[in-house]
C-alpha cells in the first residue's frame, strides 16, 4: 500500500490512495454515494470548519 501511495501521484492519480485503497477514504466515498441529498452551508460556516480542521 505504501508503494501505491507514493507511486500513483506520479501518474496523475493524486488522490487514488486516499479514495480507493485507504479504508477511511473508501468508507467516506461509500457514505457519500449512499446519501442522496447535499447539505448547503453558508460560506462563513465553511471557512470556520476549514480553520477547525
N, C-alpha and C positions, 0 to 999 in steps of 0.2 A: 504494500500500500504506500509505503514511503516513496518508492520509485515512481509510482503513478502520480503522487502529489508533486514531485519535483520535475518530472519529465513532461507531463501533459501541458503545462503552461507554455512550453517552448513550441508546441504545435498548434497554438491558438485556442486551446481549451482551458481558459483561465480558471473557471470555477467548476470544472468537471469533478475533481476530487471531492469538493465540498457538497455538491448536489447529488452525486451518484454513488460514491464509494463510502464516504463518511456516514455512519449510521444516523447521527444527529441531523445532518443535511438531508438525508433520504426521508427521515420522518417529517421534517419541515415541508419538503416538497409534496409528500403524500397528504399531509394535512391541508396544504393549500389547494390541492386538487379536489379534496372532499368538500370544501366549503364553497358554496355557490354564490355567496354574496361578498361584497368588498366593503370594508369599513372606510368611511370618509372621515378624515381628520383635518382639523384646521392646521395651517402652516406653522403656527406657533407651537402647537402640540407636537408636531413632527420634529421641530428644532429642539424642543425640550427632551424628547425621547432620544434624539441623537446625542445630545450632551450627556444624558444619563448613561447611555451605553458606554 
